[in-house]
Amino acid sequence: METRTWTGLLAATAVLLTGATLAPAAGAADTPTAPRAAYTRTQLFFGTERPDGGPAVTEQEFQDFVDTEVTPRFPDGLTIEQARGQYRDRHGVIERERSYLVTLLYPAGTAKQAGAAVEDIRRGYDRRFQQESVGRVDEQVRASF
């Protein structure tokens, strides 16, 4: 049999066995008809090691912080990723640590208010966990949901 025939048979078998569909979902975000709007994407980098040598911020402590400080300010959603990071501290030492990357996406028209909320989050984390800083990156993007 030709390769195309085998490919077609394998795809058909997969659909029959799993009930999956090979057609894209109507209105999927990657279709050219989905409207896209201007958004700001903010990424925040949260370290977990404490400069004074105290115990690292635990997963539960970080989640509690997100629940009490981040979610109330950005209730429409956010993304949290665990990461490994490094930076040069104020003493010139390269620090390596477990960290979290939080991504926020909000309409560009709300950037001023959202930016103030982001700064409150950064200051709150610094105070609560004795951090030197929380990294922040902002960029303008187009998105649809």
C-alpha positions in Angstrom: 0.0 0.0 0.0 1.0 3.6 -0.5 2.2 5.7 2.4 -0.8 8.0 2.2 -3.2 5.0 2.5 -1.4 3.7 5.6 -1.4 7.2 7.1 -5.2 7.6 6.4 -5.9 4.1 7.9 -3.9 4.9 11.0 -5.6 8.3 11.5 -9.1 6.7 10.9 -8.2 3.9 13.4 -7.1 6.5 16.0 -10.4 8.4 15.6 -12.4 5.3 15.9 -10.5 4.0 19.0 -10.4 7.3 20.8 -13.5 9.1 19.5 -11.2 12.1 18.8 -11.8 14.5 15.9 -9.1 15.7 13.5 -11.0 18.8 12.6 -10.1 22.0 14.4 -12.7 23.3 16.9 -15.0 26.1 15.5 -13.9 29.5 16.7 -10.5 28.2 17.9 -8.1 31.0 18.9 -5.7 30.2 16.0 -8.3 30.7 13.3 -8.0 33.9 11.2 -11.6 34.9 12.2 -10.9 35.1 16.0 -10.8 38.8 17.0 -7.6 39.9 18.7 -7.3 42.8 21.0 -4.4 44.7 22.6 -3.3 43.3 25.9 -0.3 43.8 28.2 1.5 40.7 29.3 3.4 41.1 32.6 5.7 38.4 33.8 6.8 38.3 37.4 9.8 36.4 38.7 9.5 35.3 42.3 12.6 33.8 44.0 12.2 31.5 47.0 15.6 31.7 48.8 15.8 34.2 51.6 18.8 36.6 51.7 19.2 36.2 55.5 19.6 32.4 55.1 16.2 31.5 56.5 14.1 28.7 55.1 13.1 28.9 51.5 9.6 30.0 50.6 7.6 26.7 50.4 5.1 25.8 47.7 2.2 26.3 50.2 3.5 29.7 51.3 3.7 30.8 47.7 0.2 29.5 46.9 -1.1 31.3 50.0 0.5 34.5 48.7 -1.1 34.0 45.3 -4.5 33.3 46.8 -4.4 36.4 49.1 -2.4 39.0 47.1 -2.4 38.1 43.4 -5.8 36.5 42.6 -7.9 39.3 44.3 -6.1 41.8 42.0 -6.3 39.7 38.9 -9.3 37.4 39.3 -9.8 36.8 35.5 -6.8 34.5 35.5 -3.1 34.0 35.6 -0.5 31.4 34.9 2.1 30.0 37.4 5.1 28.1 36.3 7.8 26.6 38.5 11.3 27.5 37.4 15.0 27.5 38.3 16.6 30.9 38.3 19.8 32.7 39.1 20.8 36.3 39.7 23.7 38.3 41.1 22.7 39.6 44.6 23.6 42.9 46.1 26.9 41.4 47.4 28.0 40.2 43.9 27.3 36.5 44.6 25.5 34.4 42.0 22.5 33.0 43.7 20.6 29.9 42.2 17.2 29.2 43.5 13.8 27.5 42.9 11.5 30.2 41.6 8.1 30.9 40.2 7.1 32.7 37.0 3.7 34.3 37.1 2.2 35.6 33.9 -0.6 38.1 33.9 -2.5 39.2 30.8 -4.9 42.2 30.9 -6.4 44.7 28.5 -3.9 47.4 27.4 -6.5 50.0 28.4 -6.2 49.0 32.0 -2.4 49.1 32.1 -2.2 52.0 34.5 -4.4 50.5 37.2 -3.0 47.0 36.6 0.5 48.3 36.8 -0.2 49.8 40.2 -1.6 46.4 41.4 1.5 44.6 40.1 3.7 47.0 42.1 1.6 46.2 45.2 2.2 42.5 44.6 5.9 43.0 44.2 6.2 45.0 47.4 4.1 42.6 49.3 6.2 39.6 48.3 9.4 41.5 49.2 8.1 42.4 52.6 6.5 39.0 53.4 9.5 36.9 52.3 12.4 39.3 52.9 13.3 39.4 49.2 15.6 41.8 47.5 13.3 42.2 44.5 10.7 40.6 42.3 11.6 40.8 38.6 9.1 42.3 36.2 8.8 42.3 32.4 6.0 44.0 30.5 5.2 43.7 26.8 2.4 44.7 24.5 0.7 41.7 22.8 -2.4 40.9 20.7 -4.6 38.1 22.1 -8.0 36.5 21.8 -9.9 34.1 24.0 
